[in-house]
C-alpha cells in the first residue's frame, strides 16, 4: 500500500469516527425519544405499580441499573412505580417489618444482544417520615433521598451512579461509590463515612456530632458550612477544599498530588500531609505551626499559642493566614 493510500485510509477512518461522535451528540441533545429512535429498541419497557399493604420501618433495595427516587406519599400508602423491561421486573415484599425491593431478571443469553434505549427507573412513595434504616445496593442507577425523611441509619453501595442525600440520619451515613458523585446537603448525622474512587464529594450545611471520614482517589472533595467533632480525608489527586468548616477536635488530611485549601476553617489540632499538592488558606485561630517542605516555599504566621498545626509537603507550597 502506498503512502498516499495510507493517508487517505487514516483520513477516512477519522471522518467515520468524527461523524459517529456528532451523531451521538445530536441524538442526545434532541432526545432519542423525540426523534422516534425507540422503534429500534429491542427491549420493551413499561410502567408497573406495586402496592405494599403491610407495615414496615426498614427499607432494603437490591437492584442493578435502576434509578431510585423517594417521594412522600399523599394518601399514607406505600406504592412503588417502576419503569422497567418485561424481563427485568421488580418485586416488593415485607419481611420482619422490612420493605424488600429486588429485581427479578429472567433474561436469557440472547436477550443481551440488541439495542436498549432507555433506563429503568423506580419511584418509591413512602407513607411515613421516619424509618429505622435504609439500605440500597445498586450498580448504575442514581439515587435521590429528599429532606422529607429521617432515618436512624443509612447505607448505600453503588458503582457508577450519583447519590444525593438531603435526609437527616440520626446515627450514621455510609456511602460507598466507584465513579459516581456524592452530595450531602442540609442534614444532621452522628457519623458520616464516604468512599469514592473518581467521583466528586460535596458536603454542604451539615452538622455532625461525631466524625466525618472521606476516602477518595481522584475525586475532588468540597465541604462548606460544616460542623463536626473530627474530620479526616485521604485522597491521591483530588483537590480538598474546606470552607467554613469547624471541628471541635482535629483535621487529619492526607493528599498526594492534589491541593488542600482552607477558607475560614479551623480545628483544635490540624495535621496535613501532601506530596506535590499545595496547602493554602485561612484559619480562624492561632496555632503552633510546624511546617516542612523539601522544595516548596513556606509562609505561616509566627504565632506561639493555640493548638498544633503540622503541615508537611514534598514539593508543594505552604501558605496559611489567620483571619
JOKA-V400110 format. One record per pair of residues at least 24 apart in sequence whose C-alpha atoms are under 7 Angstrom apart, sorted by the first residue. I is the first residue (numbers start at 1). J is the second residue. D is the distance in whole Angstrom. If there is no record, write none. Layout:
# JOKA-V400110
I:J:D, I:J:D
This chain:
# JOKA-V400110
38:117:6, 40:115:7, 41:115:5, 41:116:5, 41:117:6, 42:114:6, 42:115:5, 42:116:6, 43:85:7, 43:116:6, 44:85:5, 44:86:6, 45:83:7, 45:84:5, 45:85:4, 45:86:7, 46:83:6, 46:84:6, 46:85:6, 47:81:7, 47:82:6, 47:83:4, 47:84:6, 48:81:6, 48:82:5, 48:83:7, 49:79:7, 49:80:6, 49:81:4, 49:82:6, 50:79:6, 50:80:5, 50:81:6, 50:92:7, 51:78:6, 51:79:5, 51:80:6, 52:78:5, 52:79:6, 54:94:7, 55:97:6, 56:94:7, 56:97:4, 56:98:5, 56:99:6, 57:97:6, 57:98:6, 57:131:5, 57:132:6, 58:97:6, 58:98:5, 58:99:6, 58:131:6, 58:132:5, 58:133:5, 58:134:6, 59:98:5, 59:99:5, 59:100:6, 59:133:6, 59:134:5, 59:135:6, 60:98:7, 60:99:6, 60:100:5, 60:101:6, 60:134:6, 60:135:5, 60:136:6, 61:100:6, 61:101:5, 61:102:6, 61:135:6, 61:136:5, 61:137:6, 62:101:6, 62:102:5, 62:103:7, 62:136:6, 62:137:5, 62:138:6, 63:102:6, 63:103:5, 63:137:6, 63:138:5, 64:138:5, 64:139:5, 64:140:7, 65:120:7, 65:138:7, 65:139:6, 65:140:5, 65:141:5, 66:119:7, 66:120:5, 66:121:5, 66:122:6, 66:140:7, 66:141:4, 67:120:6, 67:121:5, 67:122:6, 67:141:4, 67:142:5, 67:143:6, 68:121:6, 68:122:5, 68:123:6, 68:141:7, 68:142:6, 68:143:5, 68:144:6, 69:122:6, 69:123:5, 69:124:6, 69:143:6, 69:144:5, 69:145:6, 70:123:6, 70:124:5, 70:125:6, 70:144:7, 70:145:6, 70:146:7, 71:123:7, 71:124:6, 71:125:5, 71:126:6, 72:125:5, 72:126:5, 72:127:6, 73:125:5, 73:126:5, 73:127:5, 76:127:4, 77:126:7, 77:127:5, 78:125:5, 78:126:5, 78:127:6, 79:124:6, 79:125:5, 80:122:7, 80:123:6, 80:124:5, 80:125:6, 81:122:6, 81:123:5, 81:124:7, 82:121:6, 82:122:4, 82:123:6, 83:120:5, 83:121:5, 83:122:6, 84:120:5, 84:121:7, 264:323:7, 268:307:5, 269:307:5, 269:308:5, 269:309:6, 270:308:6, 270:309:5, 270:310:6, 271:309:6, 271:310:5, 271:311:6, 272:310:6, 272:311:5, 272:312:6, 273:311:6, 273:312:5, 273:313:6, 274:312:6, 274:313:5, 274:314:7, 275:313:5, 275:314:5, 275:315:6, 275:316:7, 276:313:7, 276:314:6, 276:315:5, 276:316:5, 277:316:5, 278:316:4, 278:317:5, 278:318:6, 279:317:6, 279:318:5, 279:319:6, 280:318:6, 280:319:5, 280:320:5, 281:319:7, 281:320:5, 281:321:6, 282:320:6, 282:321:5, 282:322:5, 282:323:6, 283:321:6, 283:322:5, 283:323:6, 284:322:6, 284:323:5, 285:322:6, 286:322:7
